[in-house]
Amino acid sequence: MVKVAVLFGFGINCDHETAAMFDLVGATAQRIHTNKLVNGEIDLSEFQILAVPGGFSFGDHLGSGRLLGNRLRFGLRDQLQAFVAAGKPIIGICNGFQVLVKTGLLPGPTAGDTQPDFIQRASLTLNDSGRYEDRWVTLEFDQNSPCIWTKGIERMQCPVRHGEGKFIMPESVDLDTLQENNQLTVRYVDPTSETGSGISDDVLPFPISPNGSMRNIAGICDRTGLVFGLMPHPEAIYARWLHPSHTRGDAPVVESDEESVLGDWEGEGLQIFRNAVEYVRNNL
Amino acid sequence: MADNIVRVEVTPRRGEGMRDVRGDSIRRQLVTDYSIEFNEVRSIVGFLISSEVPGQEISSRVDDLFADPIIEISKTGESILADQQYFPDKPEHSITIGFKPGVTDNPGKAALDGLHMVFPEAGMNADISTYITYAFFGGPSDVEGTWLANKLHNSLIERAIVSNSGKDHPSIDYSLLEEVQYSPPSIINLEIPDEELIELSDSGLLALNLEEMTTIRDHYRDPEIRMAREKVSINPDSPTDVELECLAQTWSEHCKHKIFAAKIHHVDDETGEDCIIDSLFKTYIMKPTLQMQEEVDWLLSVFHDNSGVISWDDEWSICMKAETHNSPSALDPFGGAMTGIVGVNRDILGTGLGARPIANTDVFCFGPPDWDGDLPENLFPPARVLRGVHAGVRVGGNESGIPTINGAMVFDDRYIGKPLVYCGTLGIMPRLLPDGRESHIKTPNAEDIVYMVGGKVGADGIHGATFSSLELTENSPSSAVQIGDPITQKKMVDMILEARDSGLITCITDNGAGGLSSSIGEMAEYTGGCKIDLAKVPLKQSGLSAWEILVSESQERMTVAVKPEDCAAFESLADLHEVEATPVAIFTNTGIFHVCYGEDTVAYLPIEFLHYGVPQLQLESRWTKPEIKQFIPPQNANHSEMLLQMLARPNIASKETWVRQYDHEVIAQTVIKPFVGVERDGPGDAGLIAPIHGNPHGIVVSCGIQPRYSDIDAGAMAAAAIDEAVRNAVCAGVDVNLMAGLDNFCWPDSIESEKTPDGKFKLAQLVRANRELERVCRAYRLPCVSGKDSMKNDYGSGEKKISIPPTLLFTVFGDQPDVRYTATSDLKHVGERLYILGDSKEELGASELAFMLNENGQSEGIGGEVPRLNHPEKNLTRYQALSEAIRSGLIRTAHDCSEGGLAVAIAEMCIGGRLGALIDIDGIGSGSIYGRLWGESLGRIIIGVSPHQEEQFFDIMEGHELHLLGLVVENNLSIVDGIDDLIDGEIEEMATVWKEALDMTGGVS
């Protein structure tokens, strides 16, 4: 059985649904208070997947993800290092992505050793609009990305719900490197563009890009493709009845070889979680 | 407090792709609200760190905590604004805003947590206060710094330092709260003349009337009481200040609902009726619900808990509560509204043995956002109230991880005096806990230990309950205002739900109005007594006196009872979650509310007297039909133009830019979102959620509110609110046999007095509203399971008095068996056939159109027939049929027809679908052209049907008033009445007008 640790506490608030996603695709997820890992009551090494869900850890004060990131950097450093070294997948969604970026797990070292060095290389900051917003976006995935979480996914519609989702790396050469490594896994694209040709490096206008992210970056992975973070919420479209167009009959239908517990009501987002569980089954 | 105070300042880097978003938001807001343009506004966030850590060390690790090295630069120990490198040009103005001492500083609290992580040696007494500086460049020369500062801060809770004519830019200093010395309780002599009793009540903000004061006085004359008091060494013949404050809180209008419990002598001049009503609440709300409870098996808990509980399926029950937070929101819109939403979340957490809050609703009533008329002293302009309230609810809801799934904004001049801020929360709990107890039943025992959990007690929020029972004046106290801390509360929610599932909780309630006095006082009723030790209560600042600790409404606190043998487990769970939990009391069966401070007894009140000693009010009510000038619509109207004007009315216009800022989808359950349709910008009627992941079983939540109908008849107002809420729920496919309601009354002062010469009339309005509530709820078989009233919504007195229109918010929550089969308001496809359910009558009184034409000077009055619900039982069967059609998957398009009538409803549906429609209003009811096009007759829903499903639809709807309206076409909306053309409108134009009217964001760049 694939065991998934889903962190909660300190203002994380998407822990219930994130855990439910892994359960729906056949894994066993456990919501675990971060302190239980820090104080040793639970050992992270018992798990094969780690998820840092969305939320407002510490109220986003001092910058989103910063304070929870510090808790992980200073309190869970060795356990996280061992987890990555063991080749186990990690996902951070929304606030979880912010946490992974602020701890330095994403994008991670761009050359040499792939092991985490906990150096922050990028940031996620206030949306250009200055506003927290909940709105649906269209995402396109880099088909050549090493990311194990996004295999086979071309496009997805799902909501963003953040005030600090603008991805920044000050030096464009650093972004070039990530791009060459296919680490810019997922980007905001114009929904009217053709699938496969939507990705653009020029910042797209609001609200296609909801935050003004550099190169329209919505999510990135580390060089191994095992650690993945994104601002949008794939779990919020796990079922088609959550799609804003479902009463119009045009919520995208998922074509999957896998048998889904939701039947043809499965939404586009669930595959991300299934990919990781399958990866663990096949590789660990 | 350590002497070592280190200043750290942080500002965004400049350069490619970098942006000072905080500063820029202020720049845009000044343009939008005041048409004042600066070239640039830059922001600096400051921290004043009082700790054992030397400045050098903080400086060396500043990027680990205070600054994000990728996007920010920082300075430790000096002002960044003075630095030539970062600020080569000096700003014209700099405004620095910090909190007043004692006011909750959430960023400061979070930073302190981070400080302890990075510097374990920081010290127990370490503290951080934060501030923000805005630097203004290139603006008009006539804008003064003090003016800017006034627009940017609220002097009640914040302090501002303003630069001196562009030269000096002084820094803000760390400011300590003044030390307070604990003073022992004083004895209050009540053996004084009546006038002095009243004066005592007024000057002490007790909000008690003479009869109540003398009842208290008489209590202390009782020889038996005196004897009992002597035994515990408390002054026998007069109350302590602790007792008097405790009684004032417990007996406040806010807590005891004295007007709803009053004996009312009601006279109706229209009908000649003359009668006595013994409690509006018992007669019109409680009785019908209790009777319905006998007929169904799903009403689990009504009236006596923090929210009403109904069963939803075999495994889960759901509960809901709505509250108002009007007075605090008038004084501090941000803090007041935030504590409103996090406060009602705690009502859910305090229901049964603890429910999990899973959805919020927000309904606000404001003055017009573009108000440029006079403002009474100490009132904020409506636009500022709107911004503040919205931000408070946004932060409170979003940071708590609870989606805001439904709500409304209503505008009327009279809400300038007092905005209404309704916050509702839906909760869910397993019907059975792992230990086999039913979760909706509290199980306290004498000897249980009572914990205060969550935040500490401070001087903030003293007198909230009594203050909200008084009218707002220029001298209203700032201590009544608090700022919430959603993260402290979130940690507490996580911890308490875990404690519940571990079987550690026997009884729980929230600390809201009245603080510990109310929360422990109410719970003590179960076992018949309690003993509290106030010296154990953790304080934010030392020196608070006993009565202050007892009644303070400091936020984020729950009161939880735990069996003695479970205390260790409970405390270790609190430690894990980093939540404060302190045993402060024990349940007893002595019959006494016994309060000590250490060894000393400071209050000793019989539970019976505390809870049932308040004398029943005797009130006079008299209904005289108000004389209102008739609304006479103009002869030659351009209805097309009128439609565009109507779509831009604040009451009708899209609230999307505001609502998008609420997280409405967290928990991955929201099926119908606040905005629907092709572009996701058409109006959603009700919120629909499927909270159990993987299961399409749903819950509908909807609201109805129509305050302006009170101008003609508050009874009609109440009926309209209920009908609107039900219709909205029906549009989402609610099972009308399994839905419950919440009644939230907000009224102006209704007790006749010098201040309120028209009190009898206002009370008669309340009587009529209650009678209609009973009539309609009985007809709809809709039990009211929880409610609240706020009865003093006035500002000032005499000529300058502003009273709100009597307002009922009605909330419906109910079962939706399968969310895969539901409907939304957007038109779906060309060729869809449109029908309207219900008749369109000549009911234009107090309609949005009447108000608009009246304000434009095109009509003299707004009077006339107000929409009525004459045969609600017929509506119910109609709704049942439609809901069945929706739930069978036949109907995907439905929209309720209310403010602005049919024309507006159809326009909204066109916008949602970005499709046009050909509509003929001939034959849809008895109204004139105006009545059918703009009238707001109740009971109406517009429905779209695919032609191939029409037959099946007719079968289900047979026997109900169904009128064909027309069909969906590609481009324009065209409305005719037989051969007369009335409206021809382009959809994109309508969409633009509708969406832009209330957009106050100033865009995105």
HADDOCK unambig.tbl for C-alpha pairs under 7 A between the chains (distance, minus, plus):
assign (segid A and resid 9 and name CA) (segid B and resid 491 and name CA) 6.33 0.50 0.50
assign (segid A and resid 9 and name CA) (segid B and resid 577 and name CA) 6.95 0.50 0.50
assign (segid A and resid 10 and name CA) (segid B and resid 487 and name CA) 6.69 0.50 0.50
assign (segid A and resid 10 and name CA) (segid B and resid 491 and name CA) 5.75 0.50 0.50
assign (segid A and resid 11 and name CA) (segid B and resid 487 and name CA) 5.52 0.50 0.50
assign (segid A and resid 11 and name CA) (segid B and resid 490 and name CA) 5.84 0.50 0.50
assign (segid A and resid 11 and name CA) (segid B and resid 491 and name CA) 6.50 0.50 0.50
assign (segid A and resid 13 and name CA) (segid B and resid 401 and name CA) 5.00 0.50 0.50
assign (segid A and resid 14 and name CA) (segid B and resid 666 and name CA) 6.64 0.50 0.50
assign (segid A and resid 14 and name CA) (segid B and resid 667 and name CA) 6.00 0.50 0.50
assign (segid A and resid 16 and name CA) (segid B and resid 667 and name CA) 6.96 0.50 0.50
assign (segid A and resid 17 and name CA) (segid B and resid 667 and name CA) 5.67 0.50 0.50
assign (segid A and resid 17 and name CA) (segid B and resid 668 and name CA) 6.22 0.50 0.50
assign (segid A and resid 20 and name CA) (segid B and resid 693 and name CA) 6.41 0.50 0.50
assign (segid A and resid 35 and name CA) (segid B and resid 576 and name CA) 6.38 0.50 0.50
assign (segid A and resid 55 and name CA) (segid B and resid 401 and name CA) 6.55 0.50 0.50
assign (segid A and resid 56 and name CA) (segid B and resid 399 and name CA) 5.38 0.50 0.50
assign (segid A and resid 58 and name CA) (segid B and resid 110 and name CA) 6.08 0.50 0.50
assign (segid A and resid 58 and name CA) (segid B and resid 487 and name CA) 6.15 0.50 0.50
assign (segid A and resid 59 and name CA) (segid B and resid 399 and name CA) 6.33 0.50 0.50
assign (segid A and resid 59 and name CA) (segid B and resid 487 and name CA) 5.97 0.50 0.50
assign (segid A and resid 61 and name CA) (segid B and resid 107 and name CA) 5.23 0.50 0.50
assign (segid A and resid 61 and name CA) (segid B and resid 110 and name CA) 6.25 0.50 0.50
assign (segid A and resid 62 and name CA) (segid B and resid 66 and name CA) 6.12 0.50 0.50
assign (segid A and resid 62 and name CA) (segid B and resid 111 and name CA) 6.85 0.50 0.50
assign (segid A and resid 67 and name CA) (segid B and resid 114 and name CA) 6.00 0.50 0.50
assign (segid A and resid 122 and name CA) (segid B and resid 70 and name CA) 6.30 0.50 0.50
assign (segid A and resid 123 and name CA) (segid B and resid 70 and name CA) 6.25 0.50 0.50
assign (segid A and resid 126 and name CA) (segid B and resid 21 and name CA) 6.52 0.50 0.50
assign (segid A and resid 128 and name CA) (segid B and resid 21 and name CA) 6.23 0.50 0.50
assign (segid A and resid 128 and name CA) (segid B and resid 1004 and name CA) 6.70 0.50 0.50
assign (segid A and resid 129 and name CA) (segid B and resid 1004 and name CA) 4.27 0.50 0.50
assign (segid A and resid 129 and name CA) (segid B and resid 1005 and name CA) 6.46 0.50 0.50
assign (segid A and resid 130 and name CA) (segid B and resid 21 and name CA) 5.58 0.50 0.50
assign (segid A and resid 130 and name CA) (segid B and resid 22 and name CA) 6.71 0.50 0.50
assign (segid A and resid 130 and name CA) (segid B and resid 25 and name CA) 5.92 0.50 0.50
assign (segid A and resid 131 and name CA) (segid B and resid 661 and name CA) 6.90 0.50 0.50
assign (segid A and resid 132 and name CA) (segid B and resid 661 and name CA) 5.33 0.50 0.50
assign (segid A and resid 133 and name CA) (segid B and resid 660 and name CA) 5.33 0.50 0.50
assign (segid A and resid 133 and name CA) (segid B and resid 661 and name CA) 4.42 0.50 0.50
assign (segid A and resid 133 and name CA) (segid B and resid 662 and name CA) 6.80 0.50 0.50
assign (segid A and resid 134 and name CA) (segid B and resid 660 and name CA) 5.36 0.50 0.50
assign (segid A and resid 134 and name CA) (segid B and resid 661 and name CA) 6.15 0.50 0.50
assign (segid A and resid 134 and name CA) (segid B and resid 662 and name CA) 6.68 0.50 0.50
assign (segid A and resid 134 and name CA) (segid B and resid 663 and name CA) 5.55 0.50 0.50
assign (segid A and resid 134 and name CA) (segid B and resid 664 and name CA) 6.99 0.50 0.50
assign (segid A and resid 135 and name CA) (segid B and resid 660 and name CA) 6.88 0.50 0.50
assign (segid A and resid 161 and name CA) (segid B and resid 663 and name CA) 6.32 0.50 0.50
assign (segid A and resid 170 and name CA) (segid B and resid 70 and name CA) 6.98 0.50 0.50
assign (segid A and resid 235 and name CA) (segid B and resid 668 and name CA) 6.62 0.50 0.50
assign (segid A and resid 236 and name CA) (segid B and resid 668 and name CA) 4.58 0.50 0.50
assign (segid A and resid 241 and name CA) (segid B and resid 671 and name CA) 5.97 0.50 0.50
assign (segid A and resid 241 and name CA) (segid B and resid 819 and name CA) 6.93 0.50 0.50
assign (segid A and resid 241 and name CA) (segid B and resid 820 and name CA) 5.79 0.50 0.50
assign (segid A and resid 242 and name CA) (segid B and resid 669 and name CA) 6.86 0.50 0.50
assign (segid A and resid 242 and name CA) (segid B and resid 670 and name CA) 6.21 0.50 0.50
assign (segid A and resid 242 and name CA) (segid B and resid 671 and name CA) 4.76 0.50 0.50
assign (segid A and resid 244 and name CA) (segid B and resid 676 and name CA) 6.31 0.50 0.50
assign (segid A and resid 245 and name CA) (segid B and resid 677 and name CA) 6.56 0.50 0.50
assign (segid A and resid 247 and name CA) (segid B and resid 822 and name CA) 6.83 0.50 0.50
assign (segid A and resid 247 and name CA) (segid B and resid 823 and name CA) 6.14 0.50 0.50
assign (segid A and resid 247 and name CA) (segid B and resid 824 and name CA) 6.68 0.50 0.50
assign (segid A and resid 247 and name CA) (segid B and resid 892 and name CA) 5.91 0.50 0.50
assign (segid A and resid 248 and name CA) (segid B and resid 828 and name CA) 6.06 0.50 0.50
assign (segid A and resid 262 and name CA) (segid B and resid 694 and name CA) 6.78 0.50 0.50
